[in-house]
Amino acid sequence: MDLLCNAYSNASDNEEEEEESAKQPRPENFTPPNSKRLKPVNPFTHTKTQNPLSGSTQFPARHIEAPVPGRYVSKRERVLLGSQPTAPDPNPDALLLTTSPVFGSISDSDVPRDIKSLLRNKAKKGRAQLGQMPQRMSVPLSRHTKAVNAVHWSPTHAHLLASASMDQTICIWNVWSSDQKVARVLNFHNAAIKDVKWSGQGLFVLSCGYDSSSKLVDVERGIETQVYKEDQVVSVVKFHPDNFNLFVSGGSKGGLRLWDVRNGKVVHEYIRGHDPILDVEFTMNGKQIISSSDVSGRNLSENSIVVWDVSRQVPLSNQVYVEAYTCPCVRCHTFEPFFVAQSNGNYIAIFSSIPPFKLNKYKRSSELVRKIKAYEQACIDIAIHPSIPNVIASCSWNGEVSVFE
């Protein structure tokens, strides 16, 4: 039997037997066949090294070969493999190179207890009473050096306020913080900023401006996550009320586009003339978009306010407002089927948000409840707090941001 095994065995079988025998413990009186021990195969291939670099940039010169599956690795080789330093990732995340400076905390840990209780326990009534209107300025916020165009409260972190300015920065304010009210200063635009909006999912803000782009920024990490380039100055952005992965943008050439924030692509485009878009708003159900345009240069009243079908990309009505005035601002009522438009005719126009979107000709402005002296120069924008109805934020042409309650 031994003669047959020796006759039909090959070199590979002998090698396997030698490897198996190497694993077995050898007796003390064992004498190797050769007095000189064979040099083990080095698992590293040496390469020629240049002059050593500094300690912070020096990398190992040896290249580690991948172990062959099934091959026995000795204890000495395992020690050598474990002792090799690993080189840093040659392609680090490029976004981390453009982080914004951290000035203060974005948490509500140092917010006063009474304010924190109001923020966490949202108003159950859903609407403000007349006696709950703001009366005085409670928190002045100073950081911007030029006019502030927009302010917006975070719907998910209601102690945070964002402001967009002509000085190319966005300030994130921890309004009721007892320490540092400026939490972040985001400087990702290279031109003046026109608008800013918080996302409804997480600490993200969307901004647009004169650099013909909209940008999505992670506030917590202070990095820019997505850029949406256009061929026009982008004057306004608005998130979809039900799907925060979608937002609409309007610009100086009349372009109205619906974007997907995940892939940075245009989902729909709404084309109706070349008049600059002043403001956009979604209806309560998110199925229509209301756009306001500057038609003063053409002396025509149509297309001043247009209601669009979101999915079909067609205008449902372009003769909603037929008077010879421009409406720089439109807002939908939070729970009633109406929307209002600020008219340059020095009144507020009230419309139905149900087709055919008729103008209420008998009620052009609501009752004046209270008038507050805020700034020496023009007040540009206001934002009502999402949880506390008697708190509003405002901004002015001289760069001031204020909170009234």
C-alpha positions as MATLAB code, in Angstrom:
seq = 'MDLLCNAYSNASDNEEEEEESAKQPRPENFTPPNSKRLKPVNPFTHTKTQNPLSGSTQFPARHIEAPVPGRYVSKRERVLLGSQPTAPDPNPDALLLTTSPVFGSISDSDVPRDIKSLLRNKAKKGRAQLGQMPQRMSVPLSRHTKAVNAVHWSPTHAHLLASASMDQTICIWNVWSSDQKVARVLNFHNAAIKDVKWSGQGLFVLSCGYDSSSKLVDVERGIETQVYKEDQVVSVVKFHPDNFNLFVSGGSKGGLRLWDVRNGKVVHEYIRGHDPILDVEFTMNGKQIISSSDVSGRNLSENSIVVWDVSRQVPLSNQVYVEAYTCPCVRCHTFEPFFVAQSNGNYIAIFSSIPPFKLNKYKRSSELVRKIKAYEQACIDIAIHPSIPNVIASCSWNGEVSVFE';
ca = [
       0.000    0.000    0.000;
       2.872    2.358    0.792;
       4.445    1.605   -2.576;
       1.197    2.567   -4.366;
       0.925    5.860   -2.439;
       4.503    6.785   -3.250;
       4.025    5.934   -6.913;
       0.864    7.987   -7.484;
       1.538   10.948   -5.190;
       2.598   14.342   -6.646;
       4.591   17.291   -5.414;
       1.503   19.200   -4.263;
       0.481   16.336   -2.017;
       3.907   16.373   -0.429;
       3.678   20.081    0.187;
       0.321   19.702    1.922;
       1.743   16.926    4.088;
       4.703   19.147    5.003;
       2.384   22.001    5.975;
       0.255   19.682    8.091;
       3.349   18.286    9.762;
       4.551   21.843   10.477;
       1.417   22.459   12.496;
       2.029   19.368   14.716;
       4.272   19.793   17.813;
       7.732   18.359   17.284;
       9.416   16.086   19.866;
      12.342   17.410   21.857;
      14.838   14.979   20.250;
      13.793   15.929   16.731;
      16.726   16.688   14.414;
      16.057   18.778   11.307;
      17.275   17.294    8.041;
      19.315   20.414    7.268;
      21.460   22.290    9.750;
      20.580   25.623    8.147;
      17.033   26.808    8.724;
      15.238   27.996    5.629;
      14.461   31.708    5.630;
      10.673   32.145    5.853;
       8.959   33.839    2.994;
       8.528   37.520    3.869;
       4.873   38.542    3.373;
       5.973   42.099    2.503;
       7.586   43.171   -0.735;
      10.163   45.867   -0.110;
      10.376   48.878   -2.376;
      12.997   51.532   -2.588;
      12.222   54.519   -0.423;
      13.056   58.115   -1.081;
      14.232   60.578    1.507;
      12.083   60.260    4.619;
       9.249   62.751    4.929;
       8.218   64.661    7.993;
       6.492   62.800   10.767;
       3.047   64.054    9.759;
       3.316   62.958    6.123;
       5.536   59.818    6.290;
       3.902   56.628    5.078;
       5.185   53.022    5.245;
       7.242   51.974    2.264;
       6.231   48.330    2.398;
       3.262   47.016    0.464;
       1.166   44.387    2.210;
       0.081   41.551   -0.033;
      -3.392   40.205    0.416;
      -3.251   36.793    2.145;
      -4.133   33.849   -0.075;
      -7.382   32.239    1.100;
      -6.694   28.910    2.836;
      -2.957   29.516    3.237;
      -1.573   28.946    6.707;
      -0.295   32.174    8.300;
       2.274   31.690   11.004;
       2.224   33.513   14.310;
       5.214   35.611   13.290;
       3.462   36.727   10.091;
       0.275   37.619   11.998;
       2.323   39.798   14.370;
       4.000   41.549   11.428;
       0.652   42.110    9.699;
      -0.895   43.585   12.836;
       2.009   45.943   13.501;
       1.836   47.699   10.120;
       0.427   51.264   10.305;
      -2.438   52.075    7.972;
      -2.189   55.016    5.571;
      -4.890   57.681    5.745;
      -7.701   57.780    3.216;
      -6.282   59.446    0.079;
      -9.759   60.751   -0.854;
     -11.260   62.401    2.217;
     -14.675   63.998    2.031;
     -14.172   67.272    0.189;
     -17.175   68.846    1.882;
     -15.396   68.828    5.204;
     -12.923   71.347    3.835;
     -15.572   74.088    3.729;
     -17.096   73.991    7.164;
     -18.653   77.068    8.707;
     -17.364   78.460   12.009;
     -19.146   77.527   15.217;
     -20.049   80.517   17.393;
     -22.565   79.048   19.824;
     -24.743   76.050   20.565;
     -27.725   75.046   18.448;
     -29.258   73.026   21.280;
     -31.938   74.320   23.627;
     -30.016   73.318   26.760;
     -29.500   76.910   27.924;
     -32.927   78.215   26.872;
     -34.964   79.459   29.880;
     -37.325   76.892   31.327;
     -40.529   78.818   30.636;
     -39.608   79.385   26.981;
     -38.575   75.754   26.585;
     -41.902   74.623   28.000;
     -43.769   76.759   25.453;
     -41.624   75.467   22.618;
     -42.127   71.819   23.485;
     -45.821   72.099   24.260;
     -47.208   73.607   21.094;
     -50.350   75.686   21.238;
     -53.379   73.400   21.156;
     -55.830   75.996   19.910;
     -54.040   76.340   16.576;
     -54.780   80.036   16.174;
     -53.809   83.238   17.950;
     -56.329   85.371   19.764;
     -56.416   89.149   19.445;
     -55.001   89.573   22.935;
     -51.970   87.447   21.967;
     -50.519   89.832   19.419;
     -46.887   90.908   19.986;
     -46.463   94.220   21.751;
     -42.750   94.974   22.128;
     -39.312   93.971   20.939;
     -37.863   91.376   23.281;
     -34.687   90.131   21.565;
     -32.498   92.311   19.291;
     -30.114   90.327   17.100;
     -27.099   92.084   15.584;
     -24.556   90.472   13.302;
     -25.285   91.360    9.672;
     -23.504   94.295    8.060;
     -25.986   94.882    5.208;
     -29.701   94.607    4.547;
     -31.463   91.418    5.659;
     -33.860   90.043    3.034;
     -35.515   87.104    4.793;
     -36.055   85.442    8.171;
     -37.501   82.001    8.886;
     -38.155   79.933   12.045;
     -37.181   76.284   12.147;
     -40.314   74.088   12.246;
     -38.478   71.223   13.968;
     -36.156   73.194   16.299;
     -38.361   76.141   17.185;
     -35.690   78.009   19.177;
     -33.620   78.526   16.013;
     -34.075   81.389   13.530;
     -32.345   81.812   10.154;
     -31.709   85.153    8.453;
     -30.373   85.833    4.943;
     -28.529   89.041    4.126;
     -27.028   91.071    1.328;
     -23.644   90.598    3.048;
     -23.561   87.047    1.556;
     -24.090   85.310    4.904;
     -26.823   83.346    6.657;
     -26.996   83.653   10.438;
     -28.455   80.884   12.569;
     -29.719   82.411   15.808;
     -30.338   80.574   19.066;
     -32.818   83.270   19.963;
     -33.402   82.649   23.668;
     -29.916   81.421   24.507;
     -28.468   83.008   27.648;
     -24.925   82.642   26.304;
     -24.215   83.162   22.570;
     -27.189   83.956   20.349;
     -25.277   83.562   17.072;
     -24.943   79.793   16.701;
     -23.680   79.577   13.101;
     -22.652   81.938   10.305;
     -22.988   80.182    6.930;
     -20.916   81.706    4.154;
     -21.388   79.488    1.085;
     -22.742   82.048   -1.407;
     -20.426   84.343   -3.334;
     -23.085   87.014   -3.859;
     -25.974   88.587   -1.952;
     -28.591   86.163   -0.595;
     -32.278   86.721   -1.323;
     -34.123   84.006    0.601;
     -33.664   81.223    3.175;
     -35.971   78.403    4.289;
     -35.638   75.642    6.883;
     -36.302   72.090    5.817;
     -39.019   70.196    7.630;
     -36.721   67.215    8.140;
     -33.609   67.838   10.211;
     -31.269   70.782   10.616;
     -30.995   71.863    6.980;
     -31.506   75.296    5.407;
     -32.100   76.086    1.755;
     -30.925   79.459    0.463;
     -30.784   81.275   -2.872;
     -29.361   84.482   -4.221;
     -27.620   86.573   -6.832;
     -25.021   83.899   -7.636;
     -27.732   82.096   -9.674;
     -27.910   79.103   -7.382;
     -29.786   77.515   -4.511;
     -27.806   75.700   -1.824;
     -28.737   73.129    0.801;
     -26.618   73.349    3.961;
     -26.344   71.010    6.931;
     -26.487   73.446    9.857;
     -25.315   71.010   12.515;
     -22.147   70.011   10.641;
     -21.777   73.345    8.875;
     -21.266   71.884    5.400;
     -22.841   72.422    2.002;
     -24.564   69.233    0.863;
     -26.086   70.182   -2.517;
     -25.967   73.004   -5.090;
     -28.717   73.713   -7.647;
     -27.397   75.933  -10.445;
     -29.662   78.033  -12.663;
     -29.389   80.526  -15.510;
     -31.051   83.328  -13.529;
     -30.852   85.156  -10.237;
     -32.865   83.005   -7.820;
     -35.086   85.241   -5.722;
     -37.293   82.820   -3.778;
     -37.397   79.170   -2.655;
     -40.131   77.176   -0.934;
     -40.308   73.544    0.294;
     -43.282   71.365   -0.572;
     -45.587   71.191    2.495;
     -45.942   67.388    2.382;
     -42.743   66.213    0.673;
     -39.621   67.960    1.932;
     -37.536   66.296   -0.779;
     -39.106   68.774   -3.229;
     -38.802   72.530   -3.407;
     -39.765   75.203   -5.912;
     -37.551   78.116   -6.985;
     -38.349   81.306   -8.859;
     -35.991   83.736  -10.519;
     -35.350   86.924  -12.420;
     -36.054   85.466  -15.882;
     -39.470   84.120  -14.957;
     -38.246   80.560  -14.499;
     -40.237   78.495  -12.018;
     -38.734   75.059  -11.302;
     -39.559   72.140   -9.003;
     -36.379   70.431   -7.739;
     -35.575   67.114   -6.077;
     -33.092   67.752   -3.263;
     -31.747   64.189   -3.386;
     -30.378   64.131   -6.930;
     -30.262   67.876   -7.660;
     -32.421   67.544  -10.782;
     -35.425   69.507  -12.028;
     -38.643   67.511  -11.686;
     -40.986   70.023  -13.371;
     -40.595   73.414  -15.014;
     -43.359   76.001  -15.260;
     -42.996   78.498  -18.113;
     -45.162   81.585  -18.485;
     -43.439   84.671  -19.838;
     -40.192   86.273  -18.704;
     -41.377   88.491  -15.850;
     -39.289   88.199  -12.671;
     -40.767   85.929  -10.004;
     -41.278   87.814   -6.742;
     -42.782   85.130   -4.511;
     -44.120   81.560   -4.580;
     -46.422   79.640   -2.260;
     -47.927   76.138   -2.118;
     -51.595   75.700   -1.343;
     -52.588   73.693    1.736;
     -52.911   70.405   -0.146;
     -49.651   70.931   -2.026;
     -51.330   70.390   -5.412;
     -51.062   74.003   -6.641;
     -48.330   76.633   -6.711;
     -49.156   80.334   -6.495;
     -46.584   82.594   -8.114;
     -46.362   86.380   -8.119;
     -44.514   88.222  -10.881;
     -43.365   91.768  -11.533;
     -45.418   92.892  -14.533;
     -44.925   96.627  -14.007;
     -42.608   96.870  -17.008;
     -45.315   95.727  -19.455;
     -48.284   97.663  -18.056;
     -50.353   94.468  -18.157;
     -52.338   93.025  -15.303;
     -52.464   89.374  -16.385;
     -49.805   86.979  -15.081;
     -49.337   89.143  -12.007;
     -50.565   86.164   -9.945;
     -50.658   82.712  -11.555;
     -51.957   79.484  -10.016;
     -50.195   76.370  -11.347;
     -51.057   72.692  -11.278;
     -47.993   71.043   -9.743;
     -48.174   67.684  -11.524;
     -49.497   68.792  -14.934;
     -47.223   71.885  -15.176;
     -50.027   74.042  -16.589;
     -51.489   77.323  -15.312;
     -54.958   76.891  -13.856;
     -55.536   80.651  -13.946;
     -53.419   83.620  -14.976;
     -56.064   86.292  -14.391;
     -56.459   85.934  -10.647;
     -55.452   89.539  -10.023;
     -56.330   91.897  -12.847;
     -55.535   95.232  -11.228;
     -52.512   97.218  -12.355;
     -50.421   96.558   -9.241;
     -47.580   94.240   -8.393;
     -47.864   91.869   -5.430;
     -44.407   91.262   -3.924;
     -45.665   88.748   -1.350;
     -48.279   85.950   -1.274;
     -49.193   83.736    1.693;
     -51.741   80.948    2.181;
     -53.889   80.764    5.277;
     -52.751   77.974    7.603;
     -56.165   76.287    7.952;
     -58.705   78.216    5.821;
     -59.062   78.002    1.985;
     -57.755   81.526    1.353;
     -54.527   83.211    0.375;
     -53.546   86.859    0.645;
     -51.326   89.060   -1.494;
     -49.567   92.237   -0.469;
     -50.440   94.743   -3.177;
     -48.420   97.809   -4.102;
     -51.782   99.555   -4.197;
     -51.389   99.903   -0.408;
     -53.831   97.168    0.585;
     -53.957   93.395    1.165;
     -55.915   91.429   -1.436;
     -57.752   88.290   -0.291;
     -58.366   85.375   -2.695;
     -60.009   81.980   -2.530;
     -57.589   79.062   -2.877;
     -60.350   76.966   -4.452;
     -60.951   77.244   -8.225;
     -61.677   79.658   -9.837;
     -59.517   81.534   -7.233;
     -61.714   84.603   -7.059;
     -60.672   87.906   -5.518;
     -62.789   89.081   -2.614;
     -63.667   92.556   -3.906;
     -65.626   93.491   -0.793;
     -62.896   92.810    1.739;
     -59.513   94.068    0.660;
     -57.746   94.198    3.996;
     -58.362   92.782    7.429;
     -58.813   94.792   10.579;
     -55.676   96.482   11.912;
     -55.023   94.962   15.334;
     -51.779   96.612   16.385;
     -49.024   98.714   14.875;
     -45.477   98.509   16.279;
     -42.641  100.885   15.563;
     -39.767   98.585   14.682;
     -37.036  100.247   12.573;
     -35.921  103.558   11.160;
     -35.652  102.008    7.691;
     -37.927   99.669    5.751;
     -39.010   96.351    7.266;
     -38.310   93.687    4.638;
     -39.724   90.440    6.008;
     -41.487   88.915    9.031;
     -41.937   85.324   10.229;
     -44.548   84.111   12.722;
     -43.276   81.562   15.225;
     -44.589   78.032   14.478;
     -45.308   77.202   18.138;
     -45.845   80.475   19.996;
     -48.354   82.581   18.008;
     -47.598   85.849   19.781;
     -43.912   85.780   18.748;
     -42.736   87.142   15.406;
     -39.311   87.784   13.918;
     -38.591   90.633   11.518;
     -35.683   92.107    9.593;
     -34.888   95.492    8.116;
     -32.988   97.247    5.378;
     -30.341   98.454    7.836;
     -29.284   94.909    8.768;
     -31.209   94.510   12.030;
     -33.060   91.360   13.090;
     -35.572   91.538   15.944;
     -37.963   89.262   17.809;
     -41.214   90.730   19.127;
     -43.531   89.213   21.716;
];
